[in-house]
Amino acid sequence: MLKIHGHPNSINVRKVLWLCAELDLPYEREDWGGYGQFRSLDEPAFRALNPVGMIPVIEDAGTVVWESNTILRYLAAKTGRHDLLPTEPAGRARIESWMDWQVSDFNGSWRACFQGLVRRNPAFSPEAIAASLQQFNGMVGLVEAQLAKTGGYIADAGFTLADIPIGLSIHRWYSVPMKGVRPAYPQVAAYYDRLNERPGYRVHGRNGAP
């Protein structure tokens, strides 16, 4: 059986859990990480699986895969879900572009405001938080514009693998308190509603939030 290493509060672990729900794929999960809550990512047993010491990691019949978006690609390809990740190069590239943007620029935009306002990390100054909020809102504005083009989901009219990382970041945008500065993005709001129709998103994409 597929084994997932990583605690379920991690946004990157939740990508994999959500996809497993979409694929109806059974798995076992083992808690690691979580700022000291669970087993240390520096343990030799974990470093043997992932030399860079980050979650999630999967073990699948002797195959070890790490990096969350790589795991998504692997599982979609292995299960033949070409509706989620086409084999045709242009369609695949369109989806992967949004996946890679999420894990780089999009993730980077909300780090300071999420750490400062949600996790109450004192290392982030009010100025850094304000700058992060502005950047985060700008990135969600790019999602708004793209959704207006596709009329449905981030890469196309239908749900694809790209919606898993993007959908998680959109929930994070809604979860960060902004005290009246959150822009009104109607396309994003409708997208959020569409994602909430998916059981896997309600459980894992929103981390169990109602």
C-alpha positions in Angstrom: 0.0 0.0 0.0 1.1 3.6 -0.7 2.7 5.2 2.4 2.8 8.9 2.9 5.3 10.5 5.3 4.3 13.8 6.7 1.8 15.4 9.2 -1.6 16.4 7.8 -1.4 20.1 8.8 1.3 20.7 6.2 0.0 22.4 3.1 2.3 20.3 0.9 1.2 17.0 2.6 -2.4 18.0 2.0 -1.8 18.3 -1.7 -1.0 14.5 -1.7 -3.9 13.6 0.6 -6.4 15.5 -1.6 -5.1 13.8 -4.8 -5.5 10.4 -3.1 -9.1 11.3 -2.4 -9.6 12.3 -6.0 -8.0 9.0 -7.1 -9.8 6.9 -4.5 -6.4 5.6 -3.6 -5.8 3.9 -0.3 -2.8 4.8 1.8 -1.1 4.7 5.1 0.3 7.9 6.7 3.1 8.4 9.2 3.5 11.7 11.0 6.8 13.5 10.6 7.8 17.2 11.1 5.5 19.8 12.4 7.9 22.1 14.3 8.7 19.4 16.9 5.2 18.0 17.1 6.1 14.7 15.4 9.2 12.8 14.6 12.2 14.9 13.5 13.0 15.3 9.8 16.6 15.1 10.8 16.3 11.4 11.9 18.5 9.1 9.8 15.5 7.0 8.9 13.8 10.0 7.3 17.0 11.4 5.6 17.4 8.0 4.0 14.1 8.6 2.3 14.6 12.3 1.5 18.2 13.7 1.7 16.9 17.3 1.8 14.7 16.6 4.9 11.3 17.9 3.8 7.8 16.5 3.7 5.9 15.0 2.1 7.6 11.8 0.9 5.9 8.7 -0.5 6.9 5.1 -0.7 5.1 3.1 -3.4 6.1 -0.5 -3.9 9.8 0.3 -3.4 9.7 3.6 -5.2 10.4 6.7 -3.1 9.3 10.1 -4.4 9.6 13.5 -2.7 8.6 17.1 -3.5 4.9 17.6 -3.3 4.2 18.6 -6.9 6.4 15.8 -8.2 4.4 13.3 -6.1 1.2 14.7 -7.7 2.6 14.2 -11.2 3.8 10.7 -10.3 0.5 9.5 -8.9 -1.6 11.0 -11.7 0.7 9.4 -14.3 0.8 6.0 -12.6 -3.0 5.8 -12.3 -3.5 6.9 -15.9 -5.4 10.0 -15.0 -4.7 11.9 -18.2 -7.7 14.2 -17.5 -5.7 15.5 -14.6 -2.3 15.6 -16.3 -2.3 15.0 -20.1 0.5 13.2 -21.9 0.3 15.7 -24.8 3.2 18.2 -24.2 1.4 21.5 -24.6 -1.5 20.5 -22.4 0.8 19.1 -19.8 3.0 22.2 -19.8 0.0 24.5 -19.3 -0.9 22.6 -16.1 2.7 22.3 -14.9 3.3 26.0 -15.3 0.7 26.8 -12.7 1.9 24.1 -10.4 5.4 25.4 -10.5 4.3 29.0 -10.1 2.4 28.0 -7.0 5.3 26.4 -5.3 7.6 29.3 -6.1 6.2 32.8 -6.5 2.7 32.2 -5.1 4.0 30.4 -1.9 6.7 33.0 -1.4 4.1 35.9 -1.4 2.1 34.7 1.6 4.9 33.4 3.8 5.4 36.5 6.0 1.8 37.4 6.4 0.8 33.8 7.2 3.6 33.3 9.7 3.0 36.7 11.3 -0.8 36.8 11.4 -1.8 33.2 11.7 1.1 31.5 13.4 1.9 34.6 15.4 5.6 34.3 14.7 7.3 37.3 16.2 10.2 37.2 13.7 8.0 39.0 11.1 7.7 42.7 11.5 4.5 44.7 10.7 6.3 46.2 7.7 7.1 42.7 6.3 3.6 41.5 7.0 2.1 44.5 5.2 4.4 44.0 2.2 3.5 40.3 2.1 -0.2 41.0 2.2 0.1 43.4 -0.7 2.1 40.8 -2.7 -0.3 38.0 -1.8 -3.3 40.0 -3.0 -1.5 40.8 -6.2 -0.8 37.1 -6.9 -4.5 36.2 -6.2 -5.3 39.0 -8.7 -3.3 37.0 -11.3 -5.5 33.9 -10.5 -8.6 36.1 -10.8 -7.5 37.1 -14.3 -6.7 33.6 -15.4 -10.0 32.2 -14.1 -11.8 34.9 -16.2 -10.0 33.4 -19.3 -10.7 29.8 -18.6 -14.2 30.2 -17.2 -13.7 27.3 -14.8 -10.5 26.2 -13.3 -6.9 27.5 -13.3 -5.5 25.8 -16.4 -8.6 24.9 -18.3 -12.4 24.8 -18.1 -12.2 21.5 -16.3 -10.5 20.4 -13.1 -6.8 19.4 -13.5 -3.8 18.6 -11.3 -2.9 22.3 -11.2 -6.0 23.1 -9.2 -4.7 21.1 -6.2 -1.8 23.4 -5.4 -3.6 26.6 -6.5 -6.7 25.6 -4.5 -4.7 25.1 -1.4 -3.1 28.6 -1.7 -6.5 30.1 -2.3 -7.8 28.6 0.9 -4.8 30.1 2.6 -5.6 33.5 1.2 -9.1 33.2 2.7 -7.7 32.1 6.1 -5.3 35.0 6.6 -7.0 37.9 8.5 -6.7 41.1 6.4 -8.8 43.6 8.3 -10.7 44.9 5.3 -7.9 44.9 2.8 -8.9 41.7 1.0 -9.9 42.6 -2.6 -13.2 41.5 -4.0 -12.3 38.8 -6.6 -15.6 37.4 -7.9 -13.9 34.8 -10.2 -11.8 33.5 -7.2 -14.9 33.4 -5.0 -16.8 31.3 -7.6 -13.7 29.1 -8.0 -13.5 28.5 -4.3 -17.2 27.5 -4.3 -16.5 25.0 -7.1 -13.6 23.5 -5.3 -15.8 23.1 -2.2 -18.1 20.8 -4.1 -15.2 18.2 -4.1 -15.1 16.0 -1.0 -11.3 15.8 -1.1 -11.0 19.5 -1.0 -13.4 19.9 1.9 -11.5 17.4 3.9 -7.9 18.1 2.9 -7.8 21.3 0.8 -9.4 23.2 3.7 -7.8 21.0 6.3 -11.2 20.0 7.7 -12.5 23.6 7.9 -16.3 23.9 7.4 
